[in-house]
Amino acid sequence: MTLRTRLTAWYAGVFLIAGIALIGLNYWLLAEWTPVSGGMAVSRAVPAEQLPSYVDITGVDGVAAAQLPADTLVYTADQVKSDTMDTVLWQSVIALLVAAVIAVWLGWVVAGRVLAPLHSITTTAHRLEAERLDQRIELDGPPDELKELADTFDGMLDRLASSFDSQKRFVANASHELRTPLAVQRTLIEVALAAPDATDEVRRLGAHLLDTNERSERLIDGLLVLAKSDRGLTSRELVWLDEVVDDEVASCETLAAEKKVTFVVETRRYLVDGDPVLLSQLVGNLLRNAVLYNRPGGSVSVRLDQELVVTNTGPTVPAQAVPGLFEPFRRLRDRTGTAGSGLGLSIVQSVAKAHQGSAKARPNGGGGLVVQVNLPETGVRQPS
């Protein structure tokens, strides 16, 4: 039962209780009323509009009463009182029922008006996301409790938006600052390896340092992409997602050949309004993850129809571990030895949200993972 229905029921219940109490009070007061003593007589031969309120027959004895006209109605005081109380009772009950129906309708209307600010707060809360904190209630009206609640909610959103923006700026700035020393380190290592007098031990150490440096650069690049997608899209353009998929599959062919993994691609024309760089990062991370976390001789299925679905063969993934794979730096235990940075699916989910889409995953029946990315497709079609 909704709050509006409960409030309407309360309004109607209170009205009925008050109405019943009022009828009971009137009935009790009427019971204390004493009509004309003796009774009254009315002749049906006289037109009703000419009749007085009553004809007092107090003191008329039985013989005199018998001499009244044959069409005369004689009422005793008890009969007058009983008839009056019965009439008042059933008319009051009918009036109460009619008024109760009106009270229910008015209660429903009033409850709707009272709860309208709460609906505005709820609608705004539904539109909010960690990446979209620009919505505000800005409730107009008198300074009552609901206005205070809405203003408090807006103030909380201001503080949250400031906190999130500060965090994103920190990640982006830190990532930029770290790229420079890593580039210097890579250059120094390459110079040392190119030296004619470099020993085999130095070359092995240099190769290991280069690999570590490359991992760090990929990690920082991933953080930059994550920070950029979390800030939302600053510009949009029409992007053919099927062409992005074809390009990323081609760029992953060397890695797939090293891992002995084959691609099975099935796409159709699919137009998206978004950022081409971020969409390339989304598809590229999906494909690289599917190759890296695969088994030798495995396959990667890429299907683009109503949504983008990437399925790989590989180790069995527990269903309870799947939600954690979308968190940064979260990997399964048997995946820690791979070259991944732990940001792949986090970037996929962040980019999808930036494009008003979604990303979800589930274990593949024969091992591996099925990742489904839903991106809003535009109504524009390439002319044939």
C-alpha angles and dihedrals in degrees: 000000000000123000090247091056092048092050091049090050090050092050092049092045093051090047092050092048091050091045093050090048090051093049090048092051092049091047091050092049090048090052088059091053117105116203125208110313115245099020140259138271127214126187115216089205091071116079111256094237090058095051118107118229089266142337111235111227095176109148095015106136127218096265094050090048091052089056092060117110114283093244094054117118115213120200127189121220092253091053092051091050094046094048092047093050092047092050093048091048100052093039089051091050092051091048090049093052092049091047090048091057090050090046092053091051093046090046091053092050094046092046090052092052092046093049096044092095090052090053089052090052092048093048091051092048090053091054093051125099133167087256095045112049096144095101118104133181098217091184116200122210144077119329096264132136094281092051089050090050092050092048091049090051091050091050091051090051091051091054093046093049091050091049094049093046091050091050093049092048090050093052092047095046093045091049091051092048092050095051093068098058090043091054090049091049092050091051093049092049092049091049091050092050091049092056112113093225095052111130125222090254091054091048092051090048091046093051090051091049091049090052091050090047091051091051090051092050092050089049092051092045088052091051090051092051091046092050092047095050092045090058090057131235118315093184137016137201137170111274127185101225093196090060090050089052092051092049094048092047089054091049091051096050094093092052090045091052091052091051092041091238124146129211125226108192128187117169142155132200107292123174122200130183105223150081112319094205094053092044089053089051090050095051093039093053091048093052096043091049090049090053099040094049095047135098126249109275091018128131141229119216117203117188125175115186121109087352139359111269122184117186126182136181118234145102118349112269117210112234092230091056096054099083091053092057089073091060118092115267092004113135137156117260093250090051098060093089094061128096093250123118097216093246101093101098092033089059091046092053094043094050091046091053091048086058092047089255136114141230129208137165141201135183117273113240096237095037132290130061139292114211119191120195119189114198123176109255118217122232092238116108129192109253113252 
